[in-house]
């Protein structure tokens, strides 16, 4: 029997199709014998490649030992670039050699992701966590950008101090009329909202909302209306999912939540969740907006003092190759950290940030101040959520 003889089970036409398919598969395997290009490695390390491309690169890393050494070198160069200013990365990209190639790819990826991130909140409002996670897993670029933006956003929520104000554990009742910061459903103020929010051992988030009338019976008058569950950080909200009310109750079971955040919690702070009717106006962010500021020592370790925050009076933006942010520093910050500098980074992916610039804290400067940094090659964009920024204050080097 020849290589193209498939026996009596297949017609000649089917045999020819199968033979052609095998030849194309063999050709594809042959092309994978080359080491991954530097551009592929940078995008692989940043986690922005769709699954098929990721699998192909990993198979080549297994079969080509020399490529693993190159990957480690590219990772080292990438980590070095992330702590340089955007302008310094642009300068490095003008040089020759592999370092310049890594800088070129990283700079293009940074500009691409920053520009796409401004659409992420709108996509979340339309789709929610469940659909975004599914689409990102399928390699859809806009969903991957939205998911990366959310992971950067949620990193501000995922802090040790989140457990300082636990609430909404099993069986705890919340009166809507008294706690509208948590549940904006004012039209049913006479009802009680019984909230249960908990993670199980697999990281699945389960939230149960039960509306109870004054009679003690379920408030069924709102059945059929969809209710939106969102994650809150400060004044910003990112939708997780919507569920209809049935017999006065709505249940969200979100297995993706623990997997996405890579965290396992026993309780949720009261300010971390937000529930509202889905037909109410929705927005992710509004300004002024606040961003938590980390205080670090000279070695980069977090200073164990009360956290402070930075207020953004309007949305940060990139225009004409420059970054602009109109902010107000808390008056106690320069007094508490004399000689320190305020540093801002922007999220490129969930685990990779690009340094923008540093500005010296000036004593008594509590008036609005425009932070400006050169970002050559950046696309004009408005950052629709300040949670995509990371703010730190550090002492002089």
N, C-alpha and C positions, 0 to 999 in steps of 0.2 A: 504494500500500500504506500503510495507517495504522500508527500507532505500535504498535498492539496486534495487527496482522495479521502472524503469524509464518510464513505460507506453508503449503503442504501437508505440510511435514515434521512439524508439531506438531498434536496434537489440540486441540480447543477447551479442554479442561480443562488441558492442559499449557501452552497459550498464556496462559490466565488466570493460572496459577501464576507463569509467567515474568514477566508484566506486573506482578504484585503484588511480586515480588522486586525488579524494577528500580525500582519506586516507592519501596520501603523503602530501597534503596541510595541513591537520590537524596535522600531525606529525611535519611539518616544523613550524607551529604556536606554538606548544608545546615547541619546542627547543628554541624559541625566548623569553620564559618566564624568562630565566636567564639573569642576568645583563651582559652588555658587558664587555669583558675582558679588562685589562689595555692596552694590546697591541693594541686592536681595538680602544680604546679611544684615544691613542696617535695618531694613523694614522687618525682617524676621525677629531681630532682637527687640524691636519696638512693638511687636505683636500686632502689626496692621495688615499682614498678609492673609488672604482667605485660606481656609483649611487645606484645599488641594495643593496650593503652592507651599504652604508650611510643611506638609507631608513630604513633598518632593525634596525640599531643602534638607529636611532631617534625614531622609534616606541617603542623600549624597554625603552628608556629614558622617554617616556611619561607614560608608564604603570608601570614602576618600580621607584617610587620616590627616593629610596635610591641610585639608580645609578646616579642620577643627582648630589648628594652631592659628590660622588666619582669623577665624571667628573670635577667638580669645583676644587677639590683637585689636580687632575692630571694636569689640566691646570696651576695651580699655580706652581707645581713642574716643569712643562715643561718650563715655563717662567724663572724660576730660573736657569735651566740648560743652557738655550740659552746664558746667559751672562757669564757663566763660560768658561774657555778654554776647548778645546777638551780633553786635558789630564786630566783635573779635572773631566769631565763627565765620562771618562773611569774609573777613580778611584772610583767615586760614584757608578758605575755599579757593582763593586766588592763587595759592601756591601749587606746587607739583607733588606728585606721589600719592600714596594711598591715604595718608592723613587728609590731604586736600580733597580726595574723592569722598571720604567719609563725611567731611564737613559740608561738601556740596549737597550730598544726598540728605543729610540731617537738616540742613538749612531749608531745602525744598519741602521736606516732610513737615517741618515746623510751620512754615508759611501756609502749607496746604491744610494742616489740621486746625490752625488758629482760625483761618477763614471759614472752614466748614463748621467749627464749633458754634458759631453764632446762630446756626440753624438748628442746633441740637435741642434746645428747649421746645421749639415749635414741634419738632418731630416727637418729642416725649409727650406733649399735650395731645397729639393726635393718636399715638400708638400705645404709650405706657410701657412699663418695664418688660412685661411678658413678651410682647411682640418685638421689641427692640432686641432683647436677648436672643430670640430665635433668628431674627434677620442677621444679626452680627455673626452668629454661629454659622450661617449660610454664606458668609463672606460678602454681604452687601455693605459697600463702603460707607454710605451715609449712616447706616445703623452702627457700624463699628466706631465711627467718629462720635456718635451720640452716646454710645456705651462708654467709650473712653472718657468723654466729658462728664458723665454721671459718676464714674469711678473716682475721678479727680474731685468732683463736687462732694461725694459722700465721704471722702477721706477727711474732710473737715468735721463731719458728724462723728466719724469713727474715732473718737478720742476717749481717753480714760475718764475725763470728767463727765461723760454722758451719763454715767450711772449715779451721779450725785443727787438727782431728783427723780427717783423711780416712781412710776405711776402706771395705771392701766394694767396692773397685773391681774391675774385671774380673779374675777368676781368683784372687781372694784367698780363702783358706780360713779358716773360723772353727770352732773346736771348741766344740760346745754345752756340754760339761762345764766349759769354762773361761770361757765368756762368756754366762752366763745373764741378765745384764742386757740383752743384746741380743736373745736368742732364748729364750723361756721354753717349752722343749719338753723338760723334764728327763727324761721317761720314755724318751727315746731317746738318753740321754747317751753310750752307747758309739759312736754314729754321729758322723760329721763332717758339718757343714752347709756346703756350698759356696754362698756368697752372691755374686750379681752384681747390682749396682744402678747404673743409669746413665740419663742423659737423652740423647735424640738432639736433632738440630737443631730439631725441631718442638716440643720441650718434653715429649714423651712419656716417661713414667717406665716403665722395664722393670726388674723385679726377678725374679731366678731363684733359687729355693731347690732345692738338690739334696742329698738325704740319701745318704750313702755309708757302707756297713757296714765293719767291720774288714777284710773280705776285699777291699775295693776295689771291690766291686760295688754298684749302686744298692740302697738299703734299701727294698725293695718291700713290706715287711710292713705299712706304714701306708697303702697305696694306698686311695683312696676317701675318706679323711678330709680334711675341709676345713681349710685353714690361713688364718688372718686376718693381713693386713698392715696395720699401723697407723703413723701419724705420731706421733712422740714429741716433746713439749716438756717438759723437766723430768720430773716424775712423772706427767704426763698423757698419755693415748693417745686418738687419734681414728682409728677404723677407715677404711681406704681401700677394701678389697675382700677377698673371700674366694675361694680357688681350691682345688680338690681335688688331692690328691697322686696323681700317675700315674707309675708306675715310679720311685717315689722322688723325684719332682720336681714342683714347682709353679711356674707362671709367671704373673706379673701384668704386663699391659701397660695402662697407664692414660694415655690421651691427654688426659683431662680435667685431669690434675694440673698440667701446665705452663700450660694455659689458665686454670685457676682461680687459681693462684698468680701468674700473669703473670711468670714467672721462667724462666730457662734456666740449668741448672747442669751442670757437668762431673762432679761427684762429690758423694757424700752422706756426711756425718759419721756415724760409727758409732752415735752415740746418737740419731740422727734417725729411725730405723726400728725397728719392733718386730714380731716374728713369733711367733705362738702358734697352737696348735690352736684352731679356731673353736668347739669344744664346751667349751673351758675357760671359767671365769668371766671376764667382761669388764666393765670399768668405765672411764669416761673419766678421772675424777679421784678423788683421795683427799686427805685432810687429815691433818696439816699439808701445805701446798703452798707453793711458792715462786714469786715473780714477779720478773722482771728489772726493775731500776730504772735509768732513764737519768739521767745527771747533765748538766744544761744550764747554760750561762752566761746572763748577763743578756739577751743578744740571742736566746736560744733555740737556740744552736748546741751540739752535743754536746761535752762535755768529754772530752778524749782520756785518760781514766784507766781503770783496771781497773773493769769493771762490778760493781755490787753487787746485792743482792737483798733482797726483803721477804718475810717468812714469814707466811702466813695460817694461824692455828690452827684455824679453822673456815670454813665457806662464808660468804662475804659475803651480806648479805640486805637487803631492803627490807621494812619493817613500819611501819604507821601513818604513812606519809608521811616516813619517815626511812631513811637508809642506815646500816648498821652493818658494821664489819669489825674482827675481833679479830686484831691483828698483833703481831709482834715485830720491832723494828728492829735491824739488826746494830749492835753497840756501836761499830764504827769509823765508822759513817755520820755521826753528829753531830760527831765529832772531825775527820773529813776535810772536812766541809762545814759549818762553823760559821755559824749564822744562816740557813741554807737552809730551805726548806719542802718537805715532801713533798706532791705533788699526785697525785690519782687522777682518771682519766677512765674512763667506761664506753663500750664499743663499741655504737653504735646500728646502723650498717652497717659494711661493711668499710672505708670511707673516711671515715666520720663518727663523731665521738666527742662525748659530753657530759661536760663538766667537772663533777665532784662536789664537790670541796672541797680545801683546802690546810691542812696542819698543820705548825707549826714544829718543827724537830728540836731535841730537848732533850738536852744533854750528859749521858751516863751513864744515859739512859732506855732500858734494854734489857730491861725487864719487859713482859709482855703489855699492850697498849694498845688500847682500843676507839676506832676512828676513826668519827665520827658526823657526818652531814651532812643538813640538811633537804632533802627532795625532794618538795615539794607535788604532789599528783596522781599520785604513783607507786602502782603496784599492789603488793600484797604478793608477794614473789618471793624465791627463793633462787638465787644465782648459782652454778651447778654447776661452773663452771671459772673459776679466777682469770685465765686467759689472756684473758678478755673485758674485763679491766681493763688500763689503761696507767698505769704509775707513773713519775713524774719527780721529781727534786729540782732546785729552782731557787733562786738567790739572791734576796734582797729586791729589790723593784722600786725 
